[in-house]
């Protein structure tokens, strides 16, 4: 099947190169294992969520257009034009939003890339590195035979950060029941988080405190 051309990908390809340059100059992030992201085929890029700019770190890692699922409130504010132009999918978190899921499934079935945060919201707690995962990622991966590319983000979002880091793990396939797959995904991202902290000499307590600071 010939890949369907999504209209929003035109603006994505125009805007994201500029964003990559500005983001790298300001935040100085370290991107680990980005070559592991497949250049073609359906993928779900999935990881922890601590800051509104987390998706920028995945956009920096691949030239593939990534359609992020984003809460619908983002489409009502001053930056709504940006979220629309780069092809984000609005999600109503107050309901089981089947329309948003159908849009994501369509993109995956056409061999595209979806980005999402299985925690469902930003982690602002001081209690745990990861919130409990929702089942959207593993469910869509099983339905479309898409690969899941796990990632973990740690560090501070500040000017010329010394510890902002994203690490990608090996692609995962969902061939088992969703509960087991979701648990395996959780454990993989948790392991990547701890690996990041070890590499940057950052304690779990320091990372948990950053959840409150990041806006």
N, C-alpha and C positions, 0 to 999 in steps of 0.2 A: 504493500500500500504506500502510495506517495505521501510524504509528510505534508500535512495541512499547514498552510501558512497563516499564523495568527496575526491579525492586524497590529496588535499592540507590540509585537516584537520589533517593528520598525523603530518606534520611539525608544524602546529598550536599548537597541543597538546604538542609537544616537546619544542617549543620556548617560549610560553607564560608563563609557570610557572616561568621561569628564569626572564622574563621581569617584572612580577608582583612583585617579591621580590626586584629587583633593583629599580623599580619605587617607591615602597612604602618607601624604605629606604631613597631615595634621596628627593622626593617631599612631603612625609607625607600627602597625600590627605585624606579627610574625605568622605566616601561613605555612603550615606543615602538611606535607603529603598531598598537595593539591593535584598532583599528576594522577592520583588514584581515581579522580572523578572521570567517568567514561565520557568520551566525546560524542557518543551517539547512543540511541536506545532510551527507553523510558527509565527515569530515575526519580527518586524522592530524596532530597537532601534534608536530613533530619538531625536536630540537635537541641541543646539546652538553650534557654531564653532568659537573658539577664538584662538586656538593654534594648532600647528601640532601634539601635543601629546594628543589631546582630546580623540581620540579613545582608548588610553591606559586605561583611567578611566573606560570605559565600559568593556574592556577586563578583568580588575581586578575584576569586580563585578559579573561575572558569569563564570562558567567552560564551558559553551556552546561555540562552535566555532562561531565567528561572522565574516561574510564576509563583509568587508567594501567596499563601493564604493569610489574609490580614483582617483584623476585626473591622467591622463595617464603620465604626466611629472614625477611623482614619479617612474615610471617604467623605466625611462631612466637614472636616476642618480646612485650615488654610493650605495644607499640603495635599488636599484631595486630588488636585490635578496631576501630581507626581505619581501617586499610587495608581491612578487610572492609566496614565501614559505608559508605565512600565509593566502593565499587564497583571497587577495584583488581583487576587480574587477576594471580594468582600465576604466576610463570614459573620452571620448573626449568631453571637455566642449565647444568646438567651434561649435559643431553640436548637433542635437537631437540624442543622441547615443542609438539607438534601440538595438544594440547588447549587450551593457552593461545592459540595462534594461531586456532583455531576460534572461541573465545569472542570474540576481537577482531573476526574477520570477521563474526560474527553481528551485533555492534553496528554495524559499518559498513554492513552490508546493510540494517539498520533505520534508516539515516540518522543514526547517532550519531557520537560523537567519541572517538577513541583518542589517548592520549598515549604516546610512547615515546622512548627515547634510542638512536639507531642505533649508538652506540659500544658498547652492550651492558653497560657498567659505568662507574663514575666514573673520569674521567681524573685519575690521581694522578702523572702523569709530569712531568718538567721538560723533556722533549724536544720535544713538539709540542702545538699548540693543540687538535688533534683526533686521536683515535685512528681507526683504520680502521673504516669503517661496515659493519655487517651488512646483509643484504638484506631484512629483515622489512618495513620501512616501504614501500619501493618495490614489493615483491611484493604486499602487501595493497592498496596504492593502485591497482595495475593490475587486480587481480582484482575490486575493488568500484567502480572508477571514482571513488574518493574523492580529494579534493584534499589535497595535503600543504602544511601551513603551517609553513615553516621558522622557527626562532628561534635567537638566540645570547645567551648569558648571560656577562657578564664582571663583575669587581669582587669586593669582599670582603663576605662575610656577617658583619657586625659591627653593633653597636648604632648606629643612625642613620648607616648607611653613606653615604659621599660619592660612591661610584662603582659601587654595585651596579645593574646595568642589563640589561634584556632588550629586544631589538629583534626584531620580526617582519618577515619578508620576504613577498614576493608569493606567493600560492598557486601551487603547481606541479601539473601533471597528468603522469602517467606514460603516455606513448603510444609510447615507444621500448623498446629492449631494456633489461633490468634493470641491466646493467653500466653503460651510458651514463647511465641515470637516476640510479643511485646516485652516480656520479661528479659529475653536475650538482648533486645535492643536497649533496654534500660541499663542492663549490666555493662554493655559495651560502651555506652556514652559515659556512664559513671567511671569506668576504667580510664577512658580518654581524659576525663576531667582530672583525675588523680595524677595521670601521667603529665599533664600540663603543669599542675602545681609543683610536682617534683622537679620538672625541668626549669622552672622559674624560681625555685626556692621560696615558694609562697605557701603559707599554712592554710588549712581548711578554714580556720577562723577568719583569716584575712579575706579570703574569698567570700565567705558568708557575709561579712560586714559590707563588702562592696555591693551586695544585692540591695542594701538599703540606700546606699549613696547614689547608685546609678539611676538616672531619670529617663 
